[in-house]
């Protein structure tokens, strides 16, 4: 299992340590016992092994074998594993932008290597689903930036949310590329921060970090609004937005009135026992934009019929309506393969790994990096035949990796020999 991990890392991120060296160490130089790269890797491995709390580091990582293997990984000699509080001390002082840049470099590396090429919509657009989720909840105020839930003037709880942009694919990848923390700028504020405000901040960073990327945003009905359309037009982005009647009632009514007249855009597709009926209407005028509406009604024996409606600025036609509909439905990947996995799949997203507000953000970002690495192993061809036969389930991949790292000495010469042999990792297409 360790060999698969090393091959995955060497194949996708050959400059991983160099990227870490670009991070400015905020600690006092004369008092540094553990190199920054070493501590960052301990933080990544905390989530990669799905230990679920910071204190587990001293119980699982402090073996002679693990220390030896971590030295190979970080190229920094250490005599013992750092105390969890030492990791916390670093992350309290490290600007979250540093960890975020590391994640951006990882995503850019995958894109430049064309590892995700076959999953592009219409052969051109990378699908980025943007969605928010709850992160932490407290009975008492955690920091001056807490959001506050009140009822009848009484505080119920304090909480922190995040807005995520994840690169999603049909085979189940949900790779974090950008994060915006939903938080109040100061304690006594009359109007709280919200997901929509965070969206406007996030897309600026997304454009900065991926200026040339062909992007199609997958959004829920909250974003069916003129300012969002304007941003996508200015950035030359495409979008597929879940369309509900309450979001833009005039546009929705116009679509319903025009739909019977567009008889040539009605299509019925049968796939075994699944029946899909498609309708679309093009060029509905809204402010300075011409919107397209695509609808899919799906029926399965013994199940309730489902209806999907999307707004898009993509050109919908007889050749691509099915692909666009499939792309629109991938928005759920950020919730299922993304947030749900991170909350219930061993990453313990809703656990506060620190009381410090800066460290909380850094732990969150390290979790996103670890989830990406795990996905590359789990969805990659190196473990194609082992996940079910040798491990039983995906969750046991992390347990097997932890067992190998803490009980087996890696031979550096053998490892170099294996990595010097040409190999290729392909992503499994389970769509």
N, C-alpha and C positions, 0 to 999 in steps of 0.2 A: 504494500500500500504506500509506503514511503517513496518508493521508486516512481509510482504513478504521480504522487504529489510533486516530486522534484522535476519530473518530466513536464508536467503541466506548467509549473512555474518557469522552467527554462524555455519552454516553447513559446509562451505568451509574453513573459516579462523578463527578458534577459538583462534589462537595465534596472531591475527593481531596487537593488542596493544603491545604485548610482542615484536613483530618484530620491531615496531616503537621505543620501548624503547632501542633497540640495536643501534639505530642511534645516533652518537655523535652530540650533539647540539653545533654548532659553535659560538653561541652568548655569550656575556659576562654574566656570571651567575647572577651577582648582578642587571642586568637590564632586566631580563626576566619577562614579564608580562603574556605571553601566553605560555603554555607548547608546546613543539614541536609537540606532537601527535595531539593537538588541531588544530594547524595551518596546519599540513599536511592533516588532515581530511577536513578542510575548502577548501583546494586546490582540494582535490578529489571531494568534493561535488559541487564545482564550475563547474566541467565538468559533474559530474553525473546528475546534474539538467539542464545541457545544457544552461547555462546562457550566453555563447558566449563572455563575456569580464569580466575582473577582477573587474571593477568598479561596476558591478551588485551585488557584494557581499553585499555592504552596503545597497542596496535597497531591497533585498529579504531575507537576512539572519537575519537582525537585529530586530527580534520579540522576545517577551518573551518566546513564545512556542518553537521557534527554538533554543534559547539559552539553555532552559531546556533539550531539546532532544539531543542537541550536547553534553551537560554535561554527559548524560547517555551513549552516544556513546563513548566518549573519557575518561570517568571517571576522568575528571578534571573540578573543579568548575570555572566558568567564569561569570563575571557580564555583559559583552557585547561582541559582535562579534568583532574580530580584524579588524582594518582598512585594506583594500586591500594592502596598502603600507607596512604594517607590515608583511603580507605574502610574499610580494616581497622581503623585506629585508632579511628574512630567506632564501629564495630560491636563492638569490644572493650569499650566503655564504655556502650553503649546497652542499657538493660534489655530483654530479649526480650519482655517484656509489652507494650512500646510498639509493636513491629512486629505482635505478635499482635492487639492492639486494632485496628490498621489493617485487618487481614484480616477481623476480625469485622464491622467497619463495611461492608466490601465485600459480605460475604454478606448482611448485613441489608438493604443497599440493593437487592440482587437480589430478596430476598423481599418487601420492601415494594412494589416495583414490579410484583410478581406475574409476573415474568419466567419463573418456574419453575412456575407454577400448574398447567399442564396435565400436569405430571409427578408430581403428588401421588398417592400410593396411595389408592385408593378415593375420590379427589377430596378427601381431607382431610389425609393424613399426608405430611410430607417424609421421604424415606428417607435415613438417615444410617448409612453403613457404617463400622464401627470395626474397625480391623485394625492389626497391627504389622508392622514391617519392619526389616531391618538397614540401618544408616546408614553407619557408619564402622568400619573394622577397622585395628588397629595391631599391629606386632610388639612395640613397647615401650609402656610405660604412657603414655597421652596426658595424663591428668589424674587427680585423686583420685577422680573419679566414674566412672571406667571400669568396665564389667562385665568379668569375667575368665572366660575359658574354660580349664578345667584338665582334665588327664587323668593319672590315677595320681599326683596331687599336683604335676604339672609344668604350668606355665603354657604354653598353646598360643598364645594371642593375647589382646589386649585389644580391646574393641569397644563401640560405642554403638548402641542401638536407639531407635526412636521408635514411639509409638502415635498413629494418626491417626483423626480423625473426618472423613469426607468426605461431602458431600451428593451423592448419585448419582442419575442420571436414566436413563431408558430409551434416550435418544439418545446416551449415552456421556459425559456430563459427570461429572466426579469432582472437586468443588470442596472444597478444604480449609477446614474451619471451626474445628477445634480440634486442638491438638497437645499431647501429653504426652511428655516425654523420659524414656526408661527408663534410669535411672542410679543408682548407689549414692550415698547421702548423704555418705559419707566413705570413706577409703581402706581402712582395716582393718575390714571388716565380715564377720560370720559368715554372714548370709543376704542374698543379693543381691536387688536390685530385679528385678521381673519385669513381664510384660505385664498380668497380672491386677491387681497392685497399682497400676500406672499407670492402669488402667481406672477404678478407684474415684476417683482424683484427677481424671481427665479429665471424668467425668460431672458432677462438682460444678461445674467451670468451664463446661461446656456448659449446664447449667441456669442458671447466673449470666448467661451472655452471651445466651441465647435463652430467657428465662423463660416466654414465652407460646406458643412455637412447638409446633405439633402434630407430634410426632416419632415415627417408627417406627425403632427400631434394627435394623440387620442385623448379626448376630454369628455367629462360628463356634462350634464345639462347646465351646470352652474356657469359654464364658460360660453354659452350661446349668447354672445353680446357683441355690440359694435366695437368696443375697444380691443377685444381679443381678435376680431377679424382684422382690424387695422394693424395690429402687431404682426400677425402672420403675413399680411400683404407686404409690409415694410421689410420684413426679414426674409421674404421669399420662401415661406414655409407653407406646407399644406396642413390641413386639419380634417379630422373626422370627429364630430361632436354628437354625443347622444342628444336626440331631439325629443323634447316633451312639450305638450301643448301649453303648459303653463309658462314655459321659458320665453317664447316669442309668439304670443297668441295670434298676431296678425299674419305672420309668416306661416304659422301652422294652419290657420284657416285658409289661406291662399293655396297652400299645398293640397289640402283636402278638397278644395273646389276644382283644382286643376287635374288632380289624379285621374278622374274618370275620362278626361279628354285625352290623356296620353296613353291611348290603347296600345301603341306600338312599343311602349316601354314596360308592358306587363309580360313577365316571364314566369313560367312554372317549371321547377326542376325537381326530379325524383331521384333519390339516392337510396335504393333499397326500400325500406319502410318509411324513410324520412321524406317529407314533401315540403318544398320551399316555394313560396310565391313572392316574387319581387315586383316592385313598382318604383319608378323614379321620375322626378320632375326637375328640369334644368332651368337655370337662369331666373330665379325668383329675386326680384330687385329688393334690396334692403340697404338704405343709405347709399354708400358708394360701392356696394358689393353686389355680386350676382351669385346667389346661393343655389346649391343643388341639394335635393332631398332624396334619400334612398331609403326604401322600406323593405323589410324582409319579414314575412309571416311563415313560421315554421311549425309543422305538426308532426308528432310522433305517436304511434299507437300506445294507448294507455297513459299518455301524459298530456298535461294542459298545453294548449297551443301558446306559443311565444311570439311576441311582436317586437321587432327592432326597427327604430327609425333614427337616421343620422342626418346631420347637416354636414356638408363638405364643400370645399372649393376645388376638389379634384374633378376633372372632366369624366362624367359617368356615361358609359356607352354600352353597346351590346357585347363588346369584347371584354370589358373589365369589371362589370357590376358585381360579379361574384367575388372577385379578388378584393374589391373595396369593402364589401360586406364582411368578408373574413377578417380584414384588417381592423374594421370597427369593433368586431367582437373580441379582439385581442386585448382591449382595454382592461378586461377582467384579469389578465395575467398579473398586473401590478398588485391586485388585491389577493388573488389566490396563491400564485407562485412567489409573490413578493411579500406583502405584509403578513398574510396568514402564516406562511412558512416561518417568517422571522419571529412571530409571536408564539407559535405553537410547535415549531419544529426544532427546538433545542437552542435557539439563539436568545430567547428570553428578552425580546425587544422592550417589553413593558417593565422590565426591572431597572431600577436606578443603580447603575454601577458606580456612582459617585454622588456625593451631596453637592459638589461644586458645579456651578452652572456651565463653566467652560469645559470641564472634564466630561460632563454629561454629553455634550455635543461631540467631543472627540471619540468617546466610546461608541456613540451612535455611528459615526463615520467608519470606525474600525470594523464595526459589525457589518456595514455595507460592503467593505472590501472583502471580508471573510466570506460573506454570502456569495459574492462573485466568484471567488476562487473555488468554493465548494461546488457551485453550479458548473464550472468548467470541468471539474473532475467527474461529477455525476452525469453530465450530459455528453461528455466526451467519449470517444471510441475506445480509450485505453481501458475503461471499466465496463465495456459493453456486455461481456459475458459473465462478469463477476458479481454485479450488484445483487442479482437474484440468487445465483448458484452459491456464491461464497459468503455473501454478507446477509442475505435474507431480505434486507430492505435498505433503502437509501440512508436512513438515519444511522445504520451500523457502519457506514463508510467512515464517519467521524470517529466512532469508537475504535475501529480497526487502526486508523491512522494514529490515534493517541496511544494505543497499545504498542504499536511498532516503534514509535518515537521514544517511548519511555522504557522499553525493555530490550531494544536491539541497538547495537553499535553499527552505524553506517560506515562502510569501508570507503574512504574518499577516493582511492584509486579505482576501485570497481565502479563507483558512482560516475566518475569522470569518463571511464571507458564506455559505460552504457549511454551516457548523454552525448558522447562524441559520435555514436552511431546514428545515421540519419533516420528520422522518424517523423510521422505526421499525425496530428490529432484532428479528427473530424468530429463535428457535432452531429449527434444522432437526430434524425428528423422523424419525430413521433407525431407530427401534425396529421 
